[in-house]
Amino acid sequence: MNLKKIVEQEAMRAEALLAGYLGLYAGSIDLADFNVESIEGVSPEFKRCVHMIQDLAEVAAVSQAIARNMVNAVDTLAELVRVPQMMPPTRALWEIEERIRHTPLAVIRHLLAIAGAVALGIWGTIDKSMEAEVGVGIGAVLLVLSFGCSLSHLRDPDHTVLKGLLAFIGVGAVVLLAKGILFTFLVFAVVSAGFFIRDIVEWLSNSTSAAADDFADDAEVRTFSNEELYDLSGAPGPSLTGYAKDDD
């Protein structure tokens, strides 16, 4: 039984989890050189978990206990990056985005946000009735919710969602007063397109990772595919998908 190989594979899984959490590309994190203290907004438990993984990865003589502790520590890290601590409003947005993020509904949502923003701008410019104002207002609220869902899957969701939506509303109000309703909703359409492009890049990146070859096989050790390592959940970090690991 190659216990050293198990620890090495778990170290690579930890690197992938950290890369996903930080919004970096797979393979961009080197666990040996990673400084968790430089990350703002993470819990003490998160830092302790990363330090433990780094210490276990550096052990020269690997025992069954070391290998078991390494697997458990990386599983804990996976849970920490999957579901960060959030306030109830942010968690509600996060859960909505989590359910649709890798389904056809995600594409439909983005397309509706882009086309809907343009349509609302045109409608509000042409029709000055009370019904139009109410309809445009409801549409603007839905756009805010869509932006909030997208922002909830960035790092530090509580602060990102709050600051992002305040900036969105503030800039929208300024543009509305300066340029009018049509230009304002065209700006919203561009923002929606930006989130759509970001998700497309992520989907393509995940598809490439999933199509890559598995790690070198070992006769006695379970190997993890890139799909298992980098996950497809799109959470603030890769989520647990129940990969099957051999027991010691």
Secondary structure, 3 states (H helix, E strand, C coil): CCHHHHHHHHHHHHHHHHHHHHCCCCCCCCHHHCCHHHCCCCCHHHHHHHHHHHHHHCCCCCCHHHHHHHHHHHHHHHHHHHCCCCCHHHHHHHHHHHHHCCCHHHHHHHHHHHHHHHHHHHHHHHCCCHHHHHHHHHHHHHHHHHHHHHHCCCCCHHHHHHHHHHHHHHHHHHHHHHHCHHHHHHHHHHHHHHHHHHHHHHHHHHHHHHHCCCCCCCCCCCCCCHHHHHCCCCCCCCCCCCCCCCCC
